[in-house]
Amino acid sequence: MSRSTTTVEPGRPVRLDEFDPAGDGAAGKKSALAETRDNVKVLADLGYRLYAEHRRALLLVLQGMDTAGKDGTIRKVMQGFNPQSCRVSSFKVPTPEELDHDFLWRIHKQVPRRGEVGIFNRSHYEDVVIVRVHGLVPEQEWRLRYDHINDFERLLTEAGTTVVKIFLHISKDEQRKRLQARLDNPSKRWKFNRRDLDERKLWDDYQQAYQDAITRTNLGHAPWHIVPADRKWHRNLIVSRILRNTLEQMDPRFPPPAEDLDGLVVE
C-alpha cells in the first residue's frame, strides 16, 4: 500500500515502493502553486531572521535518482533566500586531493556557517549509494560509513545546525519521460549524457541502496523525508512545507542592539 506521508519513522525499515511517487495531490495544482509562493515568502523572512540571529544554521540535503528534480527544487523553493546567506554545494566525482582524505573531508568544508542556509545538491550519501552500486569500495568500508555519517550529522546538530534530509522519490516511468524530453528538446540536450541510460539499467540496485541508507541513517537528530517527485508542483509544495515547518520550529529571532539606541536621532 502506498503512503502519502513524507516523514520516515525512525527505526522502521524503509521500502520505497510503499511511498507513492505521485503523492496524493489533494491540494490541486492551482492551490499548491499559491501555497508554495506563500511558503517561499515566509521562508525568505525566516532566512533573514536566521542570518541576523547568527547563532544557528540550516542544512538541506537533497538526494534522488537522476531527473528527480534536485535543481528544480532549489530553483523554485529556495528562490526567496538571500544569496548572501544561502549557499548551494554540489558533490560530483571526487578529485585526487579529495580521495587522499576521508570521505567526509570535502563535505565538512561545505557545511553552512552560523546564520546560513546550506543546500547539498547530492551529498555524502553518494558515498554509500554510488560506491555501493558500482563497487568502488569494499562492502566492509561502505557499511562502516553509515555510522560515520550518523556521528557526523550528530556533530553538526549539537553544534547548532539543523539537518533536513529529503529524498526526491521519482518513479521509473516518470524518469523515462523526463530523459526522453531532454533528448527531444534541443535546448535541454546539454543535460543528457549517454551514461544516464547505463545508470537507469541499475535502477533496482539504486533503490535498494537508497532504502538501506535511509533506514540506517534515519535518526531523530537528522530525520529523512521521502517526497513524491513525479509531479513537480506537488514536489515543490511538500519541500516548501517541510522547510517552513522546520524554520518556524527553529523560530530565529533578531538579536538585540549592541547598545541602547532609544532616543537617538540621525541629523
Long-range contacts (C-beta under 8 A, 24 or more apart in sequence): 6-225, 6-226, 6-227, 6-228, 6-238, 6-242, 7-223, 7-225, 8-214, 8-218, 8-223, 8-224, 8-225, 8-226, 9-218, 10-218, 10-219, 10-220, 10-223, 11-218, 12-215, 13-211, 13-215, 14-211, 14-214, 14-215, 14-218, 14-224, 14-226, 15-211, 16-169, 16-207, 16-210, 16-211, 16-226, 19-169, 19-226, 19-228, 20-228, 21-169, 21-170, 21-171, 21-174, 21-228, 21-229, 21-230, 22-171, 22-228, 22-230, 22-231, 22-234, 23-227, 23-228, 23-230, 23-231, 23-234, 23-235, 23-238, 25-231, 25-234, 27-234, 27-237, 29-231, 29-233, 29-234, 32-233, 32-234, 32-236, 32-237, 33-233, 33-237, 35-237, 35-240, 35-241, 36-76, 36-77, 36-233, 36-236, 36-237, 36-240, 39-77, 39-237, 39-240, 39-241, 39-243, 39-244, 40-76, 40-77, 40-79, 40-80, 40-240, 41-80, 42-244, 42-248, 43-77, 43-78, 43-80, 43-81, 43-240, 43-243, 43-244, 43-247, 44-80, 44-81, 44-82, 46-244, 46-247, 46-248, 46-250, 46-252, 47-80, 47-81, 47-82, 47-85, 47-86, 47-117, 47-247, 48-82, 48-85, 49-252, 49-253, 49-254, 50-85, 50-115, 50-116, 50-117, 50-247, 50-250, 50-252, 51-82, 51-84, 51-85, 51-115, 51-116, 52-115, 52-252, 52-254, 52-255, 53-115, 53-252, 53-253, 53-254, 53-255, 54-114, 54-115, 54-255, 55-114, 55-115, 55-160, 55-252, 56-114, 56-115, 56-160, 56-161, 56-162, 56-250, 56-252, 57-111, 57-112, 57-113, 57-114, 57-115, 57-116, 57-117, 57-118, 57-160, 57-161, 57-162, 58-112, 58-116, 58-117, 58-118, 58-161, 58-162, 58-164, 58-243, 58-246, 58-247, 58-250, 59-111, 59-112, 59-117, 59-118, 59-119, 59-120, 59-156, 59-161, 59-162, 59-163, 59-164, 60-117, 60-118, 60-119, 60-120, 60-164, 60-166, 60-243, 61-120, 61-123, 61-125, 61-163, 61-164, 61-165, 61-166, 62-119, 62-120, 62-121, 62-122, 62-123, 62-166, 62-168, 63-122, 63-123, 63-125, 63-129, 63-165, 63-166, 63-167, 63-168, 63-210, 64-167, 64-168, 64-169, 64-170, 64-229, 65-168, 65-170, 65-175, 65-203, 65-206, 66-175, 66-179, 66-196, 66-199, 66-200, 67-170, 67-174, 67-175, 67-178, 67-179, 67-182, 68-168, 68-169, 68-170, 68-175, 68-229, 69-168, 69-170, 69-229, 69-232, 69-235, 70-121, 70-122, 70-168, 71-121, 72-232, 72-235, 72-236, 73-168, 73-235, 73-236, 73-239, 74-119, 74-121, 76-232, 76-236, 77-236, 77-239, 77-240, 77-243, 78-117, 78-119, 81-117, 85-115, 85-116, 85-117, 86-116, 86-117, 86-118, 86-119, 87-112, 87-116, 87-117, 87-118, 87-119, 88-119, 88-121, 89-118, 89-119, 89-120, 89-121, 90-120, 90-121, 90-122, 91-120, 91-121, 91-122, 91-123, 91-124, 91-126, 92-122, 103-127, 103-145, 103-148, 104-148, 104-149, 104-152, 107-152, 108-152, 111-156, 111-161, 112-161, 114-160, 124-149, 124-152, 125-149, 125-213, 125-217, 128-209, 128-212, 128-213, 129-206, 129-209, 129-210, 129-213, 132-209, 133-202, 133-205, 133-206, 133-209, 146-213, 146-216, 146-217, 149-217, 150-216, 150-217, 150-219, 150-222, 153-217, 153-219, 153-221, 153-222, 154-219, 154-221, 154-222, 156-222, 157-221, 157-222, 158-221, 162-246, 162-250, 163-221, 163-222, 164-223, 164-225, 164-242, 164-243, 164-246, 165-217, 165-222, 165-223, 165-224, 165-225, 166-224, 166-225, 166-226, 166-227, 166-239, 166-242, 167-210, 167-214, 167-224, 167-225, 167-226, 167-227, 168-227, 168-229, 168-235, 169-226, 169-227, 169-228, 169-229, 170-229, 170-230, 171-230, 172-200, 172-203, 174-229, 174-230, 175-200, 176-200
